[in-house]
Amino acid sequence: DTSELPPDIPCIATNIEGFDPNQLLRKPIEELKSKGILVQIYNYKSNKDLPLKDGKTLKTKKRVPVVFYKVGPCIYLVYEGRIHDPDVKEEHKERLFKEYSPQRVRDNKISPAAIDFLRTSEVSANFDL
């Protein structure tokens, strides 16, 4: 359960060496999906208040895309080009990622391909031959 992590560490996927959640904004959605990252896009028909882990609420406007990403056990929300840490209850995860099978949503493993793909380019290019 990631709810016990300190608030400055939004999710354990951030502990992957070199992983920067902002990489989710820089990568094409189809490529993210091909690496095993779940992506679900919503265009709500009315304004919505979405709960965040820090106890705040994100106010979204109707028809402005809200994108949820699941990287291993971690869920990120992107709205208007900014990444947020949504407060998603365990029982809501399968409904949230409705395009995927329940067992795929429950799988919290991160593939090595996803880890490599999500590392910042500075880290992955920073090795000696």
ABEGO torsion letter per residue (X at the ends): XAAABBAABABAAAABBGBBAAAAAABBAAAAAAAGBBBBBBBBABBBBBBBAAGBBBBBBBGBBBBBBBBEABBBBBBGGBBBBBBBBAAAAAAABAABBAAAAABABBBAAAAAAABBAAAAABBBX
